[in-house]
């Protein structure tokens, strides 16, 4: 399965950047964001078949 991950601006919550990654990469990205206090929004990617 693939997920869309959006990095959010700290001030207003707007999307700073967005990427689509496989399920195996989600944990690594979440751990990195947590280490620096970064806000993320994660959801299943639309139109991407489940693996």
VONU-347815 format. One record per residue: residue number from 0; x negated, y negated, z negated of N, C-alpha, C, O in turn. Coordinates in steps of 0.2 Angstrom, whole numbers. Layout:
<atoms>
{i: NUM n_east: X n_north: Y n_up: Z ca_east: X ca_north: Y ca_up: Z c_east: X c_north: Y c_up: Z o_east: X o_north: Y o_up: Z}
...
</atoms>
This chain:
<atoms>
{i: 0 n_east: -4 n_north: 6 n_up: 0 ca_east: 0 ca_north: 0 ca_up: 0 c_east: -4 c_north: -6 c_up: 0 o_east: -10 o_north: -6 o_up: -3}
{i: 1 n_east: -2 n_north: -11 n_up: 3 ca_east: -6 ca_north: -18 ca_up: 3 c_east: -2 c_north: -23 c_up: 0 o_east: 4 o_north: -23 o_up: -1}
{i: 2 n_east: -6 n_north: -28 n_up: -3 ca_east: -3 ca_north: -33 ca_up: -7 c_east: -5 c_north: -40 c_up: -5 o_east: -11 o_north: -41 o_up: -3}
{i: 3 n_east: -1 n_north: -45 n_up: -5 ca_east: -3 ca_north: -52 ca_up: -4 c_east: -5 c_north: -55 c_up: -11 o_east: -1 o_north: -54 o_up: -15}
{i: 4 n_east: -11 n_north: -58 n_up: -11 ca_east: -13 ca_north: -61 ca_up: -17 c_east: -14 c_north: -69 c_up: -15 o_east: -18 o_north: -70 o_up: -11}
{i: 5 n_east: -10 n_north: -73 n_up: -19 ca_east: -11 ca_north: -80 ca_up: -18 c_east: -14 c_north: -83 c_up: -24 o_east: -12 o_north: -82 o_up: -30}
{i: 6 n_east: -20 n_north: -87 n_up: -23 ca_east: -23 ca_north: -91 ca_up: -29 c_east: -19 c_north: -97 c_up: -29 o_east: -18 o_north: -101 o_up: -25}
{i: 7 n_east: -17 n_north: -99 n_up: -36 ca_east: -13 ca_north: -105 ca_up: -37 c_east: -17 c_north: -110 c_up: -40 o_east: -22 o_north: -109 o_up: -44}
{i: 8 n_east: -15 n_north: -116 n_up: -38 ca_east: -18 ca_north: -123 ca_up: -41 c_east: -16 c_north: -123 c_up: -48 o_east: -11 o_north: -122 o_up: -50}
{i: 9 n_east: -21 n_north: -125 n_up: -52 ca_east: -20 ca_north: -126 ca_up: -59 c_east: -15 c_north: -131 c_up: -61 o_east: -11 o_north: -131 o_up: -66}
{i: 10 n_east: -15 n_north: -137 n_up: -57 ca_east: -11 ca_north: -143 ca_up: -59 c_east: -4 c_north: -142 c_up: -57 o_east: 0 o_north: -143 o_up: -61}
{i: 11 n_east: -3 n_north: -140 n_up: -51 ca_east: 4 ca_north: -140 ca_up: -49 c_east: 7 c_north: -133 c_up: -46 o_east: 13 o_north: -132 o_up: -44}
{i: 12 n_east: 3 n_north: -128 n_up: -46 ca_east: 5 ca_north: -121 ca_up: -45 c_east: 5 c_north: -120 c_up: -37 o_east: 8 o_north: -114 o_up: -35}
{i: 13 n_east: 3 n_north: -124 n_up: -33 ca_east: 4 ca_north: -123 ca_up: -26 c_east: -2 c_north: -118 c_up: -24 o_east: -7 o_north: -117 o_up: -27}
{i: 14 n_east: -1 n_north: -115 n_up: -18 ca_east: -5 ca_north: -110 ca_up: -16 c_east: -12 c_north: -113 c_up: -13 o_east: -11 o_north: -118 o_up: -9}
{i: 15 n_east: -17 n_north: -111 n_up: -16 ca_east: -24 ca_north: -113 ca_up: -14 c_east: -26 c_north: -109 c_up: -8 o_east: -29 o_north: -112 o_up: -3}
{i: 16 n_east: -26 n_north: -103 n_up: -8 ca_east: -27 ca_north: -98 ca_up: -3 c_east: -24 c_north: -92 c_up: -4 o_east: -21 o_north: -90 o_up: -9}
{i: 17 n_east: -23 n_north: -88 n_up: 2 ca_east: -20 ca_north: -81 ca_up: 1 c_east: -23 c_north: -76 c_up: 5 o_east: -27 o_north: -78 o_up: 10}
{i: 18 n_east: -23 n_north: -70 n_up: 3 ca_east: -26 ca_north: -64 ca_up: 6 c_east: -22 c_north: -58 c_up: 6 o_east: -18 o_north: -58 o_up: 1}
{i: 19 n_east: -23 n_north: -53 n_up: 10 ca_east: -19 ca_north: -47 ca_up: 10 c_east: -25 c_north: -42 c_up: 9 o_east: -30 o_north: -41 o_up: 12}
{i: 20 n_east: -24 n_north: -38 n_up: 3 ca_east: -29 ca_north: -33 ca_up: 1 c_east: -25 c_north: -26 c_up: 0 o_east: -19 o_north: -26 o_up: -1}
{i: 21 n_east: -29 n_north: -21 n_up: 0 ca_east: -27 ca_north: -14 ca_up: -1 c_east: -26 c_north: -13 c_up: -9 o_east: -29 o_north: -17 o_up: -13}
{i: 22 n_east: -22 n_north: -8 n_up: -11 ca_east: -21 ca_north: -7 ca_up: -18 c_east: -27 c_north: -7 c_up: -22 o_east: -28 o_north: -9 o_up: -28}
{i: 23 n_east: -32 n_north: -3 n_up: -20 ca_east: -39 ca_north: -2 ca_up: -23 c_east: -42 c_north: -9 c_up: -25 o_east: -46 o_north: -9 o_up: -30}
{i: 24 n_east: -41 n_north: -14 n_up: -21 ca_east: -44 ca_north: -20 ca_up: -22 c_east: -41 c_north: -25 c_up: -27 o_east: -44 o_north: -30 o_up: -30}
{i: 25 n_east: -35 n_north: -24 n_up: -28 ca_east: -31 ca_north: -28 ca_up: -33 c_east: -34 c_north: -29 c_up: -40 o_east: -34 o_north: -34 o_up: -42}
{i: 26 n_east: -35 n_north: -23 n_up: -43 ca_east: -38 ca_north: -23 ca_up: -50 c_east: -44 c_north: -27 c_up: -50 o_east: -45 o_north: -31 o_up: -55}
{i: 27 n_east: -49 n_north: -27 n_up: -45 ca_east: -55 ca_north: -30 ca_up: -45 c_east: -54 c_north: -38 c_up: -45 o_east: -57 o_north: -42 o_up: -49}
{i: 28 n_east: -49 n_north: -40 n_up: -41 ca_east: -47 ca_north: -47 ca_up: -40 c_east: -44 c_north: -50 c_up: -46 o_east: -46 o_north: -55 o_up: -48}
{i: 29 n_east: -40 n_north: -46 n_up: -49 ca_east: -36 ca_north: -48 ca_up: -55 c_east: -41 c_north: -49 c_up: -61 o_east: -41 o_north: -53 o_up: -65}
{i: 30 n_east: -46 n_north: -44 n_up: -62 ca_east: -51 ca_north: -44 ca_up: -67 c_east: -56 c_north: -51 c_up: -66 o_east: -57 o_north: -54 o_up: -71}
{i: 31 n_east: -57 n_north: -52 n_up: -60 ca_east: -61 ca_north: -58 ca_up: -58 c_east: -58 c_north: -64 c_up: -60 o_east: -60 o_north: -69 o_up: -63}
{i: 32 n_east: -51 n_north: -65 n_up: -58 ca_east: -47 ca_north: -71 ca_up: -60 c_east: -46 c_north: -71 c_up: -67 o_east: -46 o_north: -77 o_up: -70}
{i: 33 n_east: -45 n_north: -66 n_up: -71 ca_east: -44 ca_north: -66 ca_up: -78 c_east: -50 c_north: -69 c_up: -81 o_east: -50 o_north: -72 o_up: -86}
{i: 34 n_east: -56 n_north: -67 n_up: -79 ca_east: -63 ca_north: -69 ca_up: -82 c_east: -63 c_north: -77 c_up: -82 o_east: -67 o_north: -79 o_up: -86}
{i: 35 n_east: -61 n_north: -80 n_up: -77 ca_east: -61 ca_north: -87 ca_up: -76 c_east: -55 c_north: -91 c_up: -77 o_east: -55 o_north: -97 o_up: -77}
{i: 36 n_east: -50 n_north: -87 n_up: -79 ca_east: -43 ca_north: -91 ca_up: -81 c_east: -39 c_north: -93 c_up: -75 o_east: -36 o_north: -98 o_up: -75}
{i: 37 n_east: -40 n_north: -90 n_up: -69 ca_east: -37 ca_north: -92 ca_up: -63 c_east: -30 c_north: -89 c_up: -62 o_east: -29 o_north: -83 o_up: -64}
{i: 38 n_east: -25 n_north: -93 n_up: -60 ca_east: -19 ca_north: -90 ca_up: -59 c_east: -18 c_north: -87 c_up: -52 o_east: -20 o_north: -89 o_up: -47}
{i: 39 n_east: -14 n_north: -81 n_up: -52 ca_east: -13 ca_north: -77 ca_up: -46 c_east: -6 c_north: -76 c_up: -45 o_east: -2 o_north: -76 o_up: -50}
{i: 40 n_east: -3 n_north: -75 n_up: -39 ca_east: 3 ca_north: -73 ca_up: -38 c_east: 2 c_north: -67 c_up: -33 o_east: -1 o_north: -67 o_up: -28}
{i: 41 n_east: 5 n_north: -61 n_up: -35 ca_east: 4 ca_north: -55 ca_up: -32 c_east: 11 c_north: -52 c_up: -30 o_east: 15 o_north: -51 o_up: -34}
{i: 42 n_east: 11 n_north: -50 n_up: -23 ca_east: 17 ca_north: -46 ca_up: -21 c_east: 15 c_north: -41 c_up: -16 o_east: 10 o_north: -42 o_up: -12}
{i: 43 n_east: 20 n_north: -36 n_up: -15 ca_east: 18 ca_north: -32 ca_up: -9 c_east: 18 c_north: -36 c_up: -2 o_east: 22 o_north: -40 o_up: -1}
{i: 44 n_east: 14 n_north: -34 n_up: 2 ca_east: 13 ca_north: -38 ca_up: 8 c_east: 19 c_north: -35 c_up: 13 o_east: 20 o_north: -29 o_up: 14}
{i: 45 n_east: 22 n_north: -40 n_up: 16 ca_east: 28 ca_north: -39 ca_up: 21 c_east: 25 c_north: -36 c_up: 27 o_east: 20 o_north: -39 o_up: 30}
{i: 46 n_east: 28 n_north: -31 n_up: 30 ca_east: 26 ca_north: -29 ca_up: 37 c_east: 20 c_north: -24 c_up: 37 o_east: 18 o_north: -22 o_up: 42}
{i: 47 n_east: 17 n_north: -23 n_up: 31 ca_east: 12 ca_north: -18 ca_up: 31 c_east: 14 c_north: -11 c_up: 28 o_east: 17 o_north: -11 o_up: 23}
{i: 48 n_east: 13 n_north: -6 n_up: 32 ca_east: 15 ca_north: 1 ca_up: 30 c_east: 11 c_north: 3 c_up: 24 o_east: 6 o_north: 1 o_up: 23}
{i: 49 n_east: 15 n_north: 7 n_up: 20 ca_east: 12 ca_north: 10 ca_up: 14 c_east: 7 c_north: 15 c_up: 16 o_east: 8 o_north: 18 o_up: 21}
{i: 50 n_east: 2 n_north: 16 n_up: 12 ca_east: -4 ca_north: 21 ca_up: 14 c_east: -3 c_north: 27 c_up: 10 o_east: -7 o_north: 32 o_up: 11}
</atoms>
